[in-house]
Amino acid sequence: MEPKYLLIATTNQGKFKEIFEVLGVLDISHGGSYHVISLRDLCDAEGCFVGGERRFAMSDFDGIEEDGETFKENAEKKARFYHEKTGLLTVAEDSGIVVSALDGELGVKTRRWGAGEKASDEEWIEFFMKRMSGEVDRNAKFVCSACVCGKTDGGEDICEVFEGETSGKITEKLEAPIFGGLPLSSCFLPEGRDKVYAALSAEEKNAISHRGKAMGKVLGFLKKA
């Protein structure tokens, strides 16, 4: 039997780590039936290879514009792209934060907002915290859409989207060291908790986070697919 692969299609290593913490149970190393891999497992300086064949270059992804009006649209666009390029069962996600005091400013544009996507985590969060300085309404919610595209073992084409949301507040200052790729985790205090995302254990965070909720639904779906 040929090995089955599940591609987690993100170039953000912080996101990959969190997603693998949930979906890693599907990996053969944990008794599952998939090789759960990242884009880094497929790609090197010469391109991205599947079955010994160069399928695409990482630079190809630079041409994909995340121009959807919703997280769902962007997640599906990315999942379809990587599935079509690799032929592998693919999970992609789109996520961001909605901040009451900055109505309409972040959302699907979160990482591109403010200091911009080229900024370091430190530069981005510094801009954000300065913008939030003095704001009385600090309510916020994180949203994640996760999309699975590919073929089932029976050959059926699938492209399913799963959602997760977590409400909370933005703290007055950073309350934990910055987690690479996820700077907002250091200032987002989820409802019912006394620690920000970045100060929670992986198990605690995955149980309540927007990404953990969405990927938990992906996990349940793939176990049945």
Z-matrix of the N, CA and C atoms (Angstrom, degrees):
N
C 1 1.465
C 2 1.531 1 109.41
N 3 1.344 2 116.84 1 132.46
C 4 1.457 3 121.02 2 178.67
C 5 1.522 4 109.85 3 -68.96
N 6 1.332 5 116.79 4 143.93
C 7 1.464 6 119.02 5 178.86
C 8 1.528 7 111.06 6 -65.43
N 9 1.304 8 116.00 7 147.37
C 10 1.456 9 121.63 8 177.11
C 11 1.523 10 108.43 9 -99.82
N 12 1.313 11 114.84 10 140.17
C 13 1.455 12 120.03 11 -179.58
C 14 1.521 13 110.70 12 -119.03
N 15 1.321 14 114.75 13 143.83
C 16 1.455 15 121.66 14 172.48
C 17 1.520 16 106.73 15 -124.73
N 18 1.319 17 116.34 16 114.64
C 19 1.455 18 122.18 17 -177.57
C 20 1.527 19 110.12 18 -93.49
N 21 1.331 20 116.18 19 122.90
C 22 1.456 21 121.27 20 171.52
C 23 1.518 22 106.29 21 -92.96
N 24 1.311 23 116.05 22 104.70
C 25 1.463 24 121.66 23 -168.67
C 26 1.523 25 112.09 24 -92.87
N 27 1.323 26 115.35 25 82.28
C 28 1.456 27 120.66 26 172.24
C 29 1.515 28 108.07 27 -145.69
N 30 1.315 29 116.12 28 146.42
C 31 1.458 30 120.83 29 175.07
C 32 1.527 31 110.72 30 -96.90
N 33 1.335 32 116.78 31 -2.08
C 34 1.463 33 122.53 32 179.00
C 35 1.528 34 108.17 33 -89.43
N 36 1.314 35 116.95 34 110.31
C 37 1.461 36 120.09 35 -174.64
C 38 1.526 37 112.92 36 -68.46
N 39 1.326 38 116.84 37 -27.12
C 40 1.457 39 119.30 38 175.13
C 41 1.516 40 110.96 39 -65.29
N 42 1.330 41 115.72 40 -43.40
C 43 1.461 42 120.27 41 177.73
C 44 1.534 43 110.58 42 -66.49
N 45 1.340 44 116.18 43 -42.49
C 46 1.462 45 118.46 44 -179.87
C 47 1.526 46 110.65 45 -58.25
N 48 1.320 47 116.63 46 -43.51
C 49 1.465 48 120.58 47 -179.35
C 50 1.531 49 110.34 48 -59.67
N 51 1.320 50 116.81 49 -45.90
C 52 1.462 51 120.08 50 -178.99
C 53 1.525 52 111.46 51 -65.91
N 54 1.324 53 117.01 52 -41.24
C 55 1.460 54 120.10 53 -179.84
C 56 1.525 55 110.54 54 -65.73
N 57 1.338 56 116.13 55 -42.06
C 58 1.472 57 119.55 56 -179.62
C 59 1.524 58 111.20 57 -65.34
N 60 1.323 59 117.15 58 -31.12
C 61 1.462 60 120.23 59 178.11
C 62 1.526 61 111.31 60 -59.87
N 63 1.340 62 116.26 61 -27.56
C 64 1.466 63 120.78 62 178.27
C 65 1.528 64 111.00 63 -94.02
N 66 1.325 65 116.62 64 -50.87
C 67 1.470 66 120.71 65 -173.73
C 68 1.526 67 113.53 66 -85.22
N 69 1.320 68 117.26 67 -9.07
C 70 1.461 69 120.54 68 -179.20
C 71 1.515 70 113.85 69 -60.47
N 72 1.331 71 117.98 70 -21.53
C 73 1.471 72 120.12 71 178.36
C 74 1.524 73 111.07 72 -65.13
N 75 1.338 74 117.33 73 -16.86
C 76 1.463 75 121.12 74 177.80
C 77 1.526 76 112.50 75 -82.12
N 78 1.341 77 116.25 76 -11.73
C 79 1.459 78 120.72 77 -177.01
C 80 1.527 79 110.84 78 -73.50
N 81 1.320 80 116.00 79 147.65
C 82 1.470 81 120.21 80 -178.82
C 83 1.527 82 112.12 81 -60.61
N 84 1.325 83 116.61 82 -25.58
C 85 1.462 84 119.87 83 179.10
C 86 1.522 85 111.92 84 -69.10
N 87 1.339 86 115.69 85 -16.98
C 88 1.459 87 121.07 86 177.81
C 89 1.528 88 111.51 87 -113.16
N 90 1.316 89 115.66 88 19.07
C 91 1.455 90 120.00 89 178.34
C 92 1.507 91 114.75 90 86.93
N 93 1.323 92 117.02 91 7.60
C 94 1.462 93 121.03 92 178.71
C 95 1.513 94 111.88 93 -85.30
N 96 1.333 95 115.51 94 -172.91
C 97 1.463 96 120.00 95 -175.53
C 98 1.529 97 113.31 96 -111.67
N 99 1.342 98 117.61 97 6.79
C 100 1.462 99 121.18 98 -178.26
C 101 1.528 100 111.00 99 -118.57
N 102 1.331 101 114.83 100 155.55
C 103 1.450 102 121.48 101 160.94
C 104 1.525 103 104.33 102 -93.26
N 105 1.320 104 117.35 103 107.27
C 106 1.465 105 120.71 104 -179.57
C 107 1.518 106 107.38 105 -88.01
N 108 1.331 107 116.89 106 116.27
C 109 1.458 108 121.07 107 -171.61
C 110 1.528 109 111.45 108 -126.59
N 111 1.323 110 114.32 109 164.23
C 112 1.460 111 121.40 110 177.13
C 113 1.517 112 109.88 111 -110.48
N 114 1.313 113 116.29 112 171.91
C 115 1.459 114 119.93 113 175.62
C 116 1.522 115 110.86 114 -62.23
N 117 1.324 116 117.06 115 -30.94
C 118 1.463 117 120.05 116 178.73
C 119 1.522 118 111.77 117 -66.29
N 120 1.322 119 116.78 118 -25.39
C 121 1.464 120 119.92 119 176.80
C 122 1.524 121 111.38 120 -72.22
N 123 1.321 122 117.18 121 -22.79
C 124 1.467 123 122.11 122 -178.08
C 125 1.523 124 112.70 123 -97.21
N 126 1.321 125 116.77 124 -26.46
C 127 1.462 126 119.81 125 -166.40
C 128 1.520 127 113.90 126 -114.95
N 129 1.314 128 114.85 127 145.47
C 130 1.450 129 122.11 128 170.33
C 131 1.523 130 107.48 129 -137.83
N 132 1.322 131 117.36 130 -166.12
C 133 1.459 132 120.88 131 -175.58
C 134 1.529 133 112.38 132 -63.31
N 135 1.344 134 117.39 133 -23.65
C 136 1.459 135 120.70 134 -176.87
C 137 1.527 136 113.35 135 -90.94
N 138 1.306 137 116.77 136 -13.45
C 139 1.458 138 118.84 137 179.69
C 140 1.510 139 111.76 138 143.60
N 141 1.323 140 115.19 139 -170.26
C 142 1.460 141 122.23 140 -178.47
C 143 1.519 142 108.40 141 -113.53
N 144 1.317 143 116.07 142 124.21
C 145 1.454 144 121.85 143 -170.65
C 146 1.523 145 111.96 144 -115.06
N 147 1.321 146 115.77 145 135.45
C 148 1.462 147 122.77 146 174.34
C 149 1.517 148 107.06 147 -130.04
N 150 1.350 149 116.61 148 122.00
C 151 1.457 150 120.04 149 -178.79
C 152 1.518 151 112.86 150 61.01
N 153 1.345 152 116.29 151 32.02
C 154 1.460 153 120.19 152 179.14
C 155 1.502 154 114.43 153 81.33
N 156 1.329 155 117.63 154 -2.87
C 157 1.472 156 121.76 155 -178.12
C 158 1.520 157 109.97 156 -106.82
N 159 1.328 158 115.97 157 133.62
C 160 1.460 159 119.95 158 177.67
C 161 1.528 160 108.56 159 -73.59
N 162 1.311 161 116.96 160 114.44
C 163 1.464 162 121.36 161 -176.35
C 164 1.529 163 112.70 162 -96.32
N 165 1.326 164 116.93 163 -37.99
C 166 1.461 165 119.24 164 179.60
C 167 1.529 166 109.00 165 -165.75
N 168 1.309 167 115.82 166 169.16
C 169 1.459 168 121.92 167 175.84
C 170 1.522 169 108.35 168 -107.61
N 171 1.323 170 116.43 169 152.36
C 172 1.451 171 118.82 170 178.18
C 173 1.524 172 110.98 171 -58.79
N 174 1.331 173 116.54 172 -29.57
C 175 1.468 174 119.96 173 179.73
C 176 1.523 175 111.92 174 -64.56
N 177 1.359 176 117.15 175 -21.39
C 178 1.468 177 119.99 176 177.55
C 179 1.521 178 110.86 177 -60.37
N 180 1.333 179 115.40 178 -31.43
C 181 1.454 180 119.00 179 -177.09
C 182 1.514 181 111.32 180 -70.39
N 183 1.348 182 117.28 181 -22.64
C 184 1.458 183 120.42 182 178.88
C 185 1.519 184 111.49 183 -62.91
N 186 1.338 185 115.42 184 -22.61
C 187 1.463 186 119.33 185 -179.17
C 188 1.512 187 113.78 186 -84.73
N 189 1.331 188 117.20 187 -5.87
C 190 1.455 189 120.12 188 179.20
C 191 1.514 190 109.06 189 -87.53
N 192 1.297 191 115.77 190 115.15
C 193 1.462 192 121.29 191 -178.51
C 194 1.526 193 109.36 192 -91.37
N 195 1.312 194 115.86 193 124.33
C 196 1.460 195 120.25 194 177.39
C 197 1.525 196 107.84 195 -81.44
N 198 1.338 197 114.01 196 74.70
C 199 1.459 198 120.59 197 -172.04
C 200 1.524 199 113.51 198 -103.09
N 201 1.328 200 116.80 199 12.23
C 202 1.454 201 119.55 200 178.08
C 203 1.522 202 111.26 201 -68.79
N 204 1.314 203 115.86 202 154.11
C 205 1.457 204 120.64 203 178.43
C 206 1.523 205 111.46 204 -85.42
N 207 1.336 206 116.69 205 -10.57
C 208 1.455 207 121.17 206 -179.78
C 209 1.522 208 109.89 207 -132.91
N 210 1.342 209 115.81 208 160.11
C 211 1.460 210 120.50 209 174.99
C 212 1.526 211 109.88 210 -60.61
N 213 1.318 212 116.70 211 -37.88
C 214 1.458 213 121.37 212 -179.12
C 215 1.517 214 111.37 213 -59.53
N 216 1.327 215 117.01 214 -45.76
C 217 1.464 216 120.45 215 -178.84
C 218 1.521 217 111.30 216 -62.21
N 219 1.323 218 116.95 217 -43.28
C 220 1.465 219 120.24 218 -179.75
C 221 1.520 220 112.15 219 -67.75
N 222 1.336 221 116.55 220 -41.58
C 223 1.469 222 119.77 221 179.68
C 224 1.524 223 110.76 222 -61.75
N 225 1.318 224 116.71 223 -43.85
C 226 1.461 225 120.39 224 -179.27
C 227 1.520 226 111.01 225 -66.58
N 228 1.321 227 116.83 226 -38.59
C 229 1.463 228 120.33 227 179.58
C 230 1.529 229 110.57 228 -61.27
N 231 1.327 230 117.16 229 -43.94
C 232 1.461 231 120.98 230 -179.25
C 233 1.532 232 111.68 231 -69.55
N 234 1.323 233 116.53 232 -41.67
C 235 1.465 234 119.75 233 -179.66
C 236 1.525 235 111.10 234 -63.99
N 237 1.322 236 116.98 235 -42.93
C 238 1.467 237 120.84 236 179.33
C 239 1.538 238 110.09 237 -64.05
N 240 1.326 239 116.99 238 -42.07
C 241 1.465 240 120.73 239 -179.16
C 242 1.526 241 110.75 240 -58.10
N 243 1.338 242 116.05 241 -53.25
C 244 1.458 243 118.92 242 -175.79
C 245 1.524 244 112.30 243 -70.23
N 246 1.316 245 117.83 244 -33.22
C 247 1.460 246 118.73 245 176.20
C 248 1.522 247 110.51 246 -65.56
N 249 1.332 248 116.49 247 -43.78
C 250 1.466 249 119.93 248 -179.44
C 251 1.523 250 111.26 249 -65.77
N 252 1.329 251 117.60 250 -34.63
C 253 1.462 252 121.14 251 -179.10
C 254 1.532 253 112.41 252 -74.92
N 255 1.336 254 116.20 253 -33.77
C 256 1.464 255 119.11 254 -172.95
C 257 1.522 256 114.06 255 -108.24
N 258 1.323 257 116.85 256 -23.06
C 259 1.454 258 120.31 257 -174.29
C 260 1.516 259 112.78 258 76.67
N 261 1.337 260 116.86 259 5.18
C 262 1.461 261 121.09 260 -177.16
C 263 1.525 262 111.31 261 -95.82
N 264 1.308 263 115.32 262 152.63
C 265 1.455 264 120.71 263 170.33
C 266 1.522 265 106.75 264 -61.71
N 267 1.323 266 116.59 265 126.71
C 268 1.460 267 121.15 266 -168.18
C 269 1.519 268 112.34 267 -129.02
N 270 1.322 269 115.10 268 138.04
C 271 1.461 270 122.00 269 171.74
C 272 1.522 271 108.08 270 -115.82
N 273 1.324 272 116.06 271 127.08
C 274 1.464 273 121.33 272 174.22
C 275 1.523 274 107.79 273 -132.92
N 276 1.308 275 115.76 274 158.15
C 277 1.453 276 118.57 275 179.26
C 278 1.516 277 110.66 276 -140.63
N 279 1.331 278 114.23 277 160.27
C 280 1.455 279 120.83 278 170.43
C 281 1.517 280 105.94 279 -134.36
N 282 1.306 281 116.10 280 136.20
C 283 1.458 282 118.91 281 -175.31
C 284 1.513 283 110.05 282 -150.66
N 285 1.310 284 115.41 283 164.12
C 286 1.453 285 120.57 284 179.38
C 287 1.507 286 110.17 285 -179.88
N 288 1.304 287 115.10 286 -174.76
C 289 1.454 288 121.25 287 -176.08
C 290 1.520 289 110.64 288 -119.89
N 291 1.308 290 115.40 289 143.25
C 292 1.459 291 123.03 290 174.42
C 293 1.523 292 106.16 291 -112.88
N 294 1.318 293 117.20 292 117.71
C 295 1.468 294 122.79 293 -176.48
C 296 1.516 295 109.11 294 -111.63
N 297 1.321 296 116.92 295 123.77
C 298 1.467 297 121.40 296 -175.37
C 299 1.526 298 112.47 297 -56.14
N 300 1.320 299 117.26 298 -42.96
C 301 1.461 300 121.18 299 -177.15
C 302 1.527 301 112.90 300 -71.67
N 303 1.326 302 116.34 301 -17.56
C 304 1.467 303 121.65 302 -179.79
C 305 1.521 304 108.83 303 -118.06
N 306 1.300 305 115.54 304 49.39
C 307 1.458 306 122.22 305 -173.94
C 308 1.525 307 112.20 306 -52.73
N 309 1.329 308 115.58 307 122.95
C 310 1.459 309 121.03 308 176.79
C 311 1.519 310 115.14 309 81.47
N 312 1.335 311 118.21 310 -1.70
C 313 1.463 312 119.77 311 -174.76
C 314 1.526 313 113.83 312 -88.57
N 315 1.336 314 117.37 313 -35.31
C 316 1.462 315 119.13 314 -174.34
C 317 1.530 316 110.60 315 -105.01
N 318 1.329 317 119.22 316 -101.07
C 319 1.463 318 120.08 317 178.54
C 320 1.510 319 112.04 318 58.53
N 321 1.334 320 116.98 319 -128.08
C 322 1.467 321 120.65 320 -178.37
C 323 1.525 322 112.39 321 -66.60
N 324 1.340 323 116.76 322 -12.58
C 325 1.463 324 120.22 323 -179.93
C 326 1.523 325 112.02 324 -98.13
N 327 1.318 326 118.62 325 9.54
C 328 1.465 327 121.80 326 -168.60
C 329 1.525 328 114.00 327 -46.20
N 330 1.317 329 118.76 328 -58.63
C 331 1.479 330 119.60 329 -174.69
C 332 1.522 331 111.96 330 -72.49
N 333 1.324 332 117.29 331 -21.20
C 334 1.462 333 120.49 332 179.42
C 335 1.522 334 112.13 333 -89.25
N 336 1.334 335 116.47 334 -9.56
C 337 1.461 336 122.89 335 -176.88
C 338 1.531 337 110.53 336 -77.00
N 339 1.313 338 115.78 337 160.83
C 340 1.461 339 120.99 338 171.02
C 341 1.509 340 113.90 339 64.41
N 342 1.324 341 116.73 340 -117.10
C 343 1.466 342 121.22 341 -178.66
C 344 1.521 343 111.88 342 -69.00
N 345 1.350 344 117.32 343 -15.75
C 346 1.457 345 120.99 344 174.42
C 347 1.511 346 114.54 345 93.54
N 348 1.347 347 115.42 346 162.62
C 349 1.461 348 120.40 347 -174.60
C 350 1.519 349 113.29 348 -70.54
N 351 1.326 350 118.07 349 -16.32
C 352 1.464 351 120.76 350 177.81
C 353 1.526 352 111.95 351 -83.72
N 354 1.329 353 115.92 352 -12.39
C 355 1.464 354 120.23 353 -179.55
C 356 1.523 355 110.25 354 -71.66
N 357 1.331 356 116.25 355 152.66
C 358 1.455 357 120.31 356 174.50
C 359 1.524 358 108.58 357 -70.19
N 360 1.331 359 115.90 358 164.25
C 361 1.464 360 119.47 359 176.27
C 362 1.525 361 110.74 360 -54.62
N 363 1.325 362 116.14 361 -42.30
C 364 1.467 363 121.36 362 -177.73
C 365 1.519 364 110.97 363 -65.22
N 366 1.321 365 117.23 364 -42.22
C 367 1.470 366 120.92 365 179.47
C 368 1.520 367 110.73 366 -66.73
N 369 1.342 368 115.47 367 -42.12
C 370 1.466 369 119.13 368 -177.79
C 371 1.526 370 110.74 369 -64.03
N 372 1.329 371 117.65 370 -48.02
C 373 1.458 372 120.38 371 -175.67
C 374 1.526 373 111.21 372 -71.57
N 375 1.321 374 118.00 373 -29.88
C 376 1.462 375 120.45 374 176.26
C 377 1.527 376 110.09 375 -63.37
N 378 1.334 377 116.66 376 -43.78
C 379 1.463 378 120.77 377 177.90
C 380 1.527 379 110.26 378 -62.53
N 381 1.324 380 116.09 379 -44.53
C 382 1.470 381 121.13 380 -178.53
C 383 1.523 382 110.98 381 -61.87
N 384 1.318 383 117.80 382 -47.75
C 385 1.466 384 120.97 383 -177.61
C 386 1.526 385 111.40 384 -65.48
N 387 1.316 386 117.65 385 -35.91
C 388 1.471 387 120.18 386 176.00
C 389 1.525 388 110.17 387 -66.00
N 390 1.328 389 116.45 388 -39.44
C 391 1.474 390 120.45 389 179.32
C 392 1.521 391 110.89 390 -65.74
N 393 1.329 392 117.31 391 -33.30
C 394 1.465 393 121.60 392 -179.42
C 395 1.527 394 112.89 393 -84.17
N 396 1.322 395 116.97 394 -9.63
C 397 1.458 396 120.67 395 -178.26
C 398 1.529 397 110.70 396 -58.14
N 399 1.320 398 115.89 397 126.77
C 400 1.456 399 120.21 398 178.48
C 401 1.507 400 114.90 399 87.39
N 402 1.321 401 117.99 400 -8.07
C 403 1.466 402 120.64 401 178.91
C 404 1.534 403 109.61 402 -73.50
N 405 1.314 404 116.70 403 128.40
C 406 1.465 405 121.73 404 -179.71
C 407 1.531 406 110.65 405 -80.62
N 408 1.327 407 116.31 406 -43.61
C 409 1.470 408 120.99 407 178.71
C 410 1.522 409 108.76 408 -81.74
N 411 1.326 410 116.43 409 108.40
C 412 1.456 411 120.77 410 -176.12
C 413 1.529 412 111.93 411 -113.08
N 414 1.342 413 115.13 412 17.84
C 415 1.465 414 119.81 413 177.99
C 416 1.524 415 110.53 414 -68.03
N 417 1.324 416 114.84 415 143.99
C 418 1.468 417 120.58 416 -179.40
C 419 1.516 418 109.06 417 -157.34
N 420 1.319 419 115.53 418 163.56
C 421 1.462 420 119.84 419 171.85
C 422 1.513 421 109.48 420 -145.01
N 423 1.316 422 115.12 421 141.16
C 424 1.453 423 122.34 422 173.85
C 425 1.526 424 108.37 423 -93.15
N 426 1.323 425 116.22 424 141.39
C 427 1.465 426 122.62 425 -179.72
C 428 1.521 427 109.11 426 -130.11
N 429 1.322 428 116.31 427 138.88
C 430 1.468 429 121.14 428 176.57
C 431 1.520 430 109.76 429 -136.14
N 432 1.327 431 115.94 430 133.76
C 433 1.463 432 122.47 431 169.24
C 434 1.523 433 107.07 432 -115.43
N 435 1.328 434 116.17 433 127.13
C 436 1.466 435 121.66 434 179.02
C 437 1.522 436 108.43 435 -117.01
N 438 1.315 437 116.15 436 132.43
C 439 1.465 438 120.69 437 -177.40
C 440 1.524 439 110.46 438 -121.10
N 441 1.330 440 116.01 439 135.21
C 442 1.463 441 123.36 440 176.14
C 443 1.523 442 107.92 441 -112.41
N 444 1.330 443 116.64 442 120.21
C 445 1.463 444 121.12 443 177.93
C 446 1.528 445 109.73 444 -126.01
N 447 1.327 446 115.98 445 139.83
C 448 1.463 447 120.66 446 177.79
C 449 1.496 448 111.65 447 155.43
N 450 1.330 449 115.83 448 -148.78
C 451 1.456 450 121.85 449 179.80
C 452 1.524 451 109.70 450 -125.97
N 453 1.302 452 115.67 451 142.05
C 454 1.458 453 120.75 452 174.42
C 455 1.524 454 108.68 453 -75.74
N 456 1.326 455 116.18 454 172.44
C 457 1.468 456 120.15 455 177.09
C 458 1.522 457 111.16 456 -59.00
N 459 1.326 458 116.16 457 -27.45
C 460 1.462 459 120.33 458 179.39
C 461 1.508 460 113.79 459 -85.56
N 462 1.344 461 117.27 460 2.69
C 463 1.456 462 121.11 461 177.80
C 464 1.513 463 114.74 462 88.18
N 465 1.329 464 117.54 463 6.90
C 466 1.460 465 121.10 464 -179.18
C 467 1.520 466 110.51 465 -79.33
N 468 1.344 467 116.83 466 132.50
C 469 1.462 468 120.91 467 176.59
C 470 1.524 469 109.36 468 -74.04
N 471 1.330 470 115.31 469 133.03
C 472 1.461 471 120.09 470 177.81
C 473 1.521 472 110.21 471 -131.70
N 474 1.304 473 116.40 472 149.24
C 475 1.464 474 122.68 473 171.02
C 476 1.525 475 105.48 474 -155.80
N 477 1.325 476 115.41 475 88.96
C 478 1.457 477 122.21 476 -173.31
C 479 1.526 478 110.71 477 -112.11
N 480 1.335 479 115.48 478 143.68
C 481 1.465 480 120.96 479 -179.21
C 482 1.524 481 109.73 480 -117.02
N 483 1.328 482 115.52 481 139.10
C 484 1.456 483 122.00 482 -179.40
C 485 1.532 484 108.92 483 -129.61
N 486 1.322 485 115.71 484 141.36
C 487 1.459 486 120.60 485 -173.10
C 488 1.528 487 112.35 486 -113.51
N 489 1.336 488 115.07 487 153.40
C 490 1.458 489 121.39 488 173.60
C 491 1.515 490 109.81 489 -148.32
N 492 1.330 491 117.30 490 139.86
C 493 1.461 492 122.31 491 178.41
C 494 1.526 493 110.06 492 -136.72
N 495 1.328 494 115.88 493 147.26
C 496 1.461 495 121.70 494 174.10
C 497 1.520 496 109.03 495 -141.48
N 498 1.322 497 115.99 496 125.29
C 499 1.459 498 121.29 497 179.35
C 500 1.524 499 110.51 498 -92.73
N 501 1.326 500 115.58 499 155.83
C 502 1.451 501 120.19 500 178.91
C 503 1.514 502 110.98 501 -178.71
N 504 1.328 503 115.75 502 -153.74
C 505 1.457 504 121.73 503 -179.56
C 506 1.527 505 110.43 504 -137.67
N 507 1.321 506 115.23 505 157.10
C 508 1.456 507 121.79 506 174.13
C 509 1.531 508 107.71 507 -90.73
N 510 1.312 509 116.75 508 124.74
C 511 1.460 510 120.90 509 179.80
C 512 1.524 511 110.68 510 -73.19
N 513 1.335 512 115.85 511 162.56
C 514 1.466 513 121.00 512 -177.77
C 515 1.532 514 111.71 513 -70.65
N 516 1.334 515 116.39 514 -24.50
C 517 1.458 516 120.71 515 179.88
C 518 1.526 517 108.41 516 -147.03
N 519 1.317 518 117.07 517 167.58
C 520 1.460 519 120.91 518 176.69
C 521 1.523 520 108.34 519 -67.54
N 522 1.332 521 116.67 520 131.13
C 523 1.456 522 120.87 521 -174.80
C 524 1.525 523 113.63 522 -113.66
N 525 1.337 524 116.62 523 10.01
C 526 1.465 525 121.77 524 176.26
C 527 1.517 526 107.53 525 -161.29
N 528 1.337 527 117.45 526 156.91
C 529 1.462 528 119.96 527 175.79
C 530 1.522 529 110.68 528 -57.51
N 531 1.324 530 115.93 529 149.88
C 532 1.464 531 121.08 530 -178.90
C 533 1.519 532 110.17 531 -68.97
N 534 1.329 533 115.53 532 129.19
C 535 1.461 534 122.42 533 176.09
C 536 1.521 535 107.05 534 -89.61
N 537 1.329 536 117.50 535 121.86
C 538 1.457 537 122.33 536 -173.94
C 539 1.519 538 114.47 537 -47.38
N 540 1.322 539 116.39 538 124.58
C 541 1.458 540 121.72 539 177.89
C 542 1.508 541 114.25 540 86.79
N 543 1.351 542 117.18 541 -10.75
C 544 1.466 543 121.36 542 -176.15
C 545 1.528 544 110.17 543 -135.01
N 546 1.328 545 117.81 544 62.89
C 547 1.464 546 120.25 545 -173.90
C 548 1.526 547 115.04 546 -62.31
N 549 1.340 548 117.08 547 -30.98
C 550 1.467 549 119.64 548 -179.20
C 551 1.525 550 112.85 549 -67.06
N 552 1.324 551 116.73 550 -16.61
C 553 1.467 552 120.39 551 178.73
C 554 1.528 553 111.75 552 -62.09
N 555 1.325 554 116.72 553 -19.58
C 556 1.463 555 120.47 554 -177.28
C 557 1.525 556 113.50 555 -85.84
N 558 1.333 557 116.68 556 -7.46
C 559 1.469 558 118.96 557 -178.60
C 560 1.526 559 112.71 558 -134.68
N 561 1.332 560 117.85 559 9.16
C 562 1.465 561 120.76 560 179.01
C 563 1.516 562 109.24 561 -103.11
N 564 1.338 563 115.51 562 115.88
C 565 1.461 564 122.28 563 -179.62
C 566 1.527 565 108.86 564 -103.09
N 567 1.333 566 118.00 565 105.74
C 568 1.469 567 120.29 566 -178.22
C 569 1.528 568 111.72 567 -68.15
N 570 1.327 569 114.99 568 150.38
C 571 1.460 570 120.55 569 179.51
C 572 1.530 571 110.65 570 -55.69
N 573 1.333 572 115.34 571 137.52
C 574 1.451 573 120.34 572 176.03
C 575 1.510 574 115.20 573 80.26
N 576 1.335 575 117.18 574 5.05
C 577 1.470 576 120.95 575 -179.78
C 578 1.516 577 109.83 576 -121.65
N 579 1.335 578 115.67 577 155.80
C 580 1.452 579 120.24 578 177.81
C 581 1.520 580 111.79 579 -109.75
N 582 1.338 581 116.57 580 10.91
C 583 1.454 582 121.93 581 177.06
C 584 1.523 583 109.52 582 -130.80
N 585 1.327 584 116.35 583 144.97
C 586 1.462 585 120.78 584 175.43
C 587 1.527 586 109.09 585 -71.06
N 588 1.321 587 115.11 586 162.92
C 589 1.470 588 121.02 587 179.57
C 590 1.527 589 112.54 588 -43.54
N 591 1.339 590 116.35 589 -51.99
C 592 1.461 591 120.85 590 -171.67
C 593 1.527 592 113.16 591 -67.90
N 594 1.337 593 117.13 592 -15.06
C 595 1.461 594 120.42 593 -179.92
C 596 1.529 595 112.07 594 -95.61
N 597 1.329 596 117.23 595 -5.27
C 598 1.462 597 121.47 596 178.93
C 599 1.530 598 110.17 597 -84.36
N 600 1.305 599 116.93 598 155.14
C 601 1.463 600 120.24 599 172.74
C 602 1.524 601 108.01 600 -70.31
N 603 1.318 602 116.45 601 161.98
C 604 1.466 603 120.25 602 179.43
C 605 1.529 604 110.63 603 -57.32
N 606 1.312 605 116.25 604 -41.93
C 607 1.467 606 120.25 605 -179.03
C 608 1.529 607 111.22 606 -64.99
N 609 1.339 608 116.75 607 -43.17
C 610 1.467 609 120.90 608 179.18
C 611 1.519 610 111.00 609 -64.22
N 612 1.325 611 115.95 610 -44.79
C 613 1.458 612 119.06 611 -176.99
C 614 1.528 613 111.96 612 -67.79
N 615 1.310 614 117.43 613 -44.25
C 616 1.458 615 120.11 614 -178.18
C 617 1.524 616 112.58 615 -64.23
N 618 1.336 617 116.78 616 -24.75
C 619 1.464 618 120.35 617 179.78
C 620 1.520 619 112.09 618 -74.24
N 621 1.337 620 117.50 619 -24.51
C 622 1.470 621 119.39 620 -173.98
C 623 1.520 622 114.46 621 -123.32
N 624 1.324 623 117.63 622 -13.02
C 625 1.461 624 119.58 623 -173.17
C 626 1.522 625 112.48 624 -77.14
N 627 1.315 626 115.18 625 159.15
C 628 1.467 627 122.32 626 177.12
C 629 1.524 628 111.10 627 -58.85
N 630 1.329 629 115.76 628 -43.76
C 631 1.475 630 119.42 629 -179.23
C 632 1.521 631 110.69 630 -71.92
N 633 1.321 632 116.62 631 -39.58
C 634 1.461 633 120.19 632 178.16
C 635 1.516 634 112.03 633 -61.73
N 636 1.334 635 116.36 634 -40.86
C 637 1.462 636 120.60 635 179.10
C 638 1.527 637 111.11 636 -64.87
N 639 1.337 638 116.32 637 -46.59
C 640 1.468 639 120.22 638 -179.06
C 641 1.525 640 111.02 639 -64.28
N 642 1.336 641 116.83 640 -43.87
C 643 1.456 642 119.84 641 -178.25
C 644 1.526 643 111.51 642 -72.00
N 645 1.328 644 117.09 643 -27.41
C 646 1.462 645 119.72 644 174.08
C 647 1.516 646 111.11 645 -62.62
N 648 1.339 647 115.67 646 -37.09
C 649 1.463 648 120.22 647 177.41
C 650 1.531 649 110.48 648 -70.26
N 651 1.347 650 116.36 649 -37.82
C 652 1.458 651 120.18 650 175.50
C 653 1.521 652 110.45 651 -60.94
N 654 1.320 653 115.95 652 -43.41
C 655 1.455 654 121.21 653 -179.74
C 656 1.533 655 110.60 654 -60.09
N 657 1.325 656 116.58 655 -47.00
C 658 1.470 657 119.88 656 178.90
C 659 1.518 658 111.65 657 -60.76
N 660 1.336 659 116.23 658 -39.14
C 661 1.460 660 120.58 659 179.62
C 662 1.526 661 111.47 660 -65.70
N 663 1.334 662 116.58 661 -46.03
C 664 1.464 663 119.89 662 -177.03
C 665 1.511 664 112.79 663 -68.81
N 666 1.305 665 117.06 664 -28.29
C 667 1.455 666 119.54 665 177.57
C 668 1.524 667 111.35 666 -67.32
N 669 1.337 668 116.11 667 -24.32
C 670 1.461 669 121.00 668 -179.05
C 671 1.533 670 112.59 669 -98.49
N 672 1.369 671 115.69 670 -17.55
C 673 1.481 672 119.11 671 -173.77
C 674 1.528 673 111.87 672 -70.17
